[in-house]
Amino acid sequence: MYTCKILADSVGLNKVRCITFEVTYPRSVLAEVNTHRVFSRNTASSRAIPTEKLIEAIRRDPYIPEWTKNQKGMQGVEDAYTSEEIQFLNQCWIADRDAAVITVKSYQNAFNVAKQDVNRLLEPWMWVTQVITSTDWANFFALRNHPMAHPAIRRIAEMMYREYQESTPALLNFGKWHLPYVTPEDRLNPELEKDLGVIDVFRLPESWPVMYTPYQMVNLIALSVVQCARTSYTKMGSDLSLPDMVTRFNDLISQTPKHASPLEHQATPSDARAVTLKGNLRHWYQFRHFVPGESVADELYDGSTRDYKELSEC
């Protein structure tokens, strides 16, 4: 179930490379990946995915550890077990999975416990899919593509590094956009040059270069945003109709306060004069920072659960 692909690889005239990966790896090492603060991420959520789908997934293809023998320190000894011992450990691991599934179903049947609670019991056997965008990869590869790293995170880091080396970035001029999940066919689709009803949330400087037709830019960005947001609860892909895309984007962008992480993967390169920018991408402007109300400022939040409509205008 380890998978890795580059969704978009771009470089601006500033020579800073921006890459978006889609990766699938064991849920058990998600926390280690999330320690890297230079990453923008959207991740399949244990809260959002129906319990039945998770049970089906871990029965069909459960994560099974690459067993290591205990020693002093964090790292276990690899290749320390015989094939017979590994087979026995695997059988025990699967038996524990089956017991966890029985427990989850009993919680649901007896007490109707929400999926956001019972799904946590299934996580040791789960795989997780994540979309990651960054301009800074060297530290991640140095730490995780390393013999001292946990085998599960090392496996996905090796795959990512190989893709990173083999990929050739597309050169984007100032005003063009890095758009994960947007295909060349999408960019040429005449339907995306029409007014589809996407809420126009842009607040671009007057001097910003016009590189797209009036509706094309917001439609392409909306398509990318919605596909990145779908990571949380379903599979990604091209099976989303344009009306569905518009509805989901408008719902997402209208939230107050906003869950704006899916708006961080779309970015446009800075011009040569810009050195420090808001956000976690060097020399790139992220889409979320063109959207009013993309975050709640400290001085506007009093700690209550009040209506946030007024904050969205700030």
N, C-alpha and C positions, 0 to 999 in steps of 0.2 A: 504493500500500500504506500510505500514511500514514493512520492511523485514530486517533480520539480519542473517548472517551465517559466520562462521569462515572458511576461505579458507585454511589456514595453521597455525599450532600451533607447535612451535619448541622450544627446549631448548638445549643449548650447555653444555659442561662440565664446562663452566664458571657460570652455574646456572642462566643465564639471559634468560628470556623467550621472544621470538619474535612471535607476532601474526599478522596475516593479516585477516581483516574483509572485507566482502562485505555488504554494508548497503544501504537501500533506505529510505529516509525520506523527509520531505517538503523542497523544494528549498529555502524557506524563512529563514531558519536557517543555511544555508550553511556557511555564514560568521562566525557564532559563532563556528562551528566545525573547520573552517580553522584557528582560532586564536591559536590553539594548535600546537606549532612549532615542537614538538617532533614527529609529524605524517609525514609519507610519504603518498602522496595521488594521486589518479587519479580519475577524476570526470566527469560525463556526462556533455557535454558542450552545452550551449544554442547557441553557435556560430556554432557548427558542425552538430547538428541534424536538418534534414529538417523540415521546418515550418509545413508542412502537418502532419508529424508524431507527433509533439508536440500538434497540435490542436486535432488530434484524441485521444491522451492520456488524455488531460485535459477534453475532453468531456466524455470519457469513465469512468475516475476515477479521478476527480479533488481533489486537496487538499482543505479541508474545515477546518477552524480553530476550535479549541476547545475554544469557545467564553468565554472571561473573561471581567469583568466590570472594567472600568477605576477607578484608585485611584492614590494618590500621589506616585511617584516612578515609577520604571520600571514594576513591577509585577502587573498584573491585578487580580481581585478577581474571583476565580473559583467557579463554581456551584452557580452563582449569578443570573442566568436567568431561567425563567420558560421554560417548553418544548415548549410552544406556541411561546415564544420570540425567542428561538433557531431556531425553524422551519422558522420563518419569516426572521431571519438573514441569514440562509442558502439559502433561496430563493433569497434574495438580492445579496448574494455573487455569486450565479450561474448566475443571470441576468447580473452582472458586467462582469463575464467571457464571456458570449455571446456577450456583447458589445465590449469587447477587441478583440474577434475573428473577428468580423465584421470590426473593425478598422485595424487589421493586414492585412486582405484580401484586404481592400481598398488601403492600402499603396502598397501592392504587385501588384495589378491589375493596378493601376493608374501610379505608378512610378517605379515598379520593384525593390523595396527596398530589400537589401540583408537580408538573414535570421539572420545574426549576429546582425542586428539592430532591426528588427521587433519582433524577438523571445523574446526580453526582456520584451515586453508588456504582455507576457503569463506567466511570472515566478511566480506571486502570486498563481497560481493554479497548479503549476508544482511540481512533485516529482523529486528527484535527486538520482542517484545511484553513490556510491563512494566506491573505494577500499582504505583501510587505513591499513598501516603497522606501528607498533611501538614496542618498548621494554619497554615503560613507559606509563602505563595506569591509575595509581592511581589518579593523579591530575585531569584528564578528568572525571573519575567517581565521584570524590569528588565534583567537580563543577557542573556537568551536571546531574548526578543522584541525584538530590537534590530538595527539595520542592520549592526553590527560582528560579530554572531554568525555562525557557520558556517551556510550556507543550510539544511542538513538539520535542525539543531537549531532554527533560527529558524522553520522551517515547522511543526514540531510544537508549539513554544511558542505560536505564533500561534493554532493550533487550540485548544490548551488554554485560552488566555486568553479566547477567544471563548466557549467552553463555560462557563468560570468566570463570565463576566459574565451569561450568559443563564440560568444555573441558579438556582433558589430553594432554599435549604437547608430541611430539615425540622427543626422544633424538637424536641429531645429533652430530656425531664426527667431529673433525676438518677436513675440506675438503669436507664434505657433504653440501647440499644446501637446504635452505628454499625456496620453489617454489610454490607460489599461482597458482591455476588452474591446476597444474600438478597432475594427478591422479595416484594411484598405477598401473593402467593399462598402463598409459603412460610410467612409469618407466620400465615396462617389455616389452614394444613394441619393437620388433627387428628392425623395420624400423627406430627408433630413434637412433640406434647404427650405422647407415650408414652415409656416406657423402651425405647430402641433399643439399649442396650448401650454407649453412649458413656461412656468413662472420665471420671468427674467430677473434674476437676483444680482446681476453684475453691477459693480460700481467701479468701472475702470477709469484710470486717469484720462483726461481729454487728449493727451499726447500719445495714447496707446495706439500702436499700428493696427490697421484693419486688415487681417489676413484671411477672413472668412466672410461668407455672405451673411446678411443680418441674422437669420435664424439658425444657420448651420452651427455656429460655435456653441450656442447654448444647448442645442439638441445633442450634439456630440458629447459635450461634457455631461449632460443629464444621463445619457446612455451609459457612460463610464461610471458615474456615481452610483447608479442603481445596481449595476452588475457588481461593483465592489461591496455595496450594502447587502446584497443577497448572500454574500459569504456567511453571514450570521446564521441563516436559517434554512438554506437550500443549496442545491448545486448551482454553479455558475454556467454560463453558456449563452448560445445565441437563440434560445427558444422563447425569448421575451418579446411579445408584440409591442409595437410602438405605442398604442394606446395604454397598455399596461405600464410601459416605461414612463410615460408622461404622468400617469396617476401616482405611481410610486415616488417619482422624483418630487412632484408637487407636495405630496403628503410629508415627505422627509424634510423638505426645505421650509415647510410651513410650521413645523413643530416649535414650540416654545416651552422650555429651552431646547435648543437643537442638539441632536446627537450627530455631530459634524465630522466624525472620523472618516466616513466614506468620501468626504470632500477633500481629503489630504493627498490622495494619490494622483489627482489631476494637477499638472503644474506646467508653468511656462518659464523659459529661461530668462534670467535677469539681463539687463543691458550691462555693458562693460563698466559702468560707473557704480553699480550697486555692489556692496561688499557684504553687509549684514542685512538679513531680512527676517521678518517675523516667521516663526515656524521652525521646523527641524530639517529642512532641505537647504543646503548651501547653494547660493547663487540661483535659486529657483523660487518663483512665486507660486504658492499653493492656492488652489481654487478657494478653499475655505476662507482665506483672508480677504477675498473680494466680496464676501457675503455678510451683509449687516446682521448683527446679532449672532454670529457664529460661536461666541462664547459669552458667558455672563461675567461682567466685571465685578470685582470685590465690592466696590462702592455702591453697586446696585442690588446687592443681595443681602437680605437681613436675616437669613436663616429660616425663614418661614416657608410654608408650602403654598404661598399665594400664587395668583395668576401672573404669568410672566409676559403677558402681551406687550407691555410697555418696554420690556427689555429688548425685544426683537427689533425695535426701531433705533437702537443705540449703535 
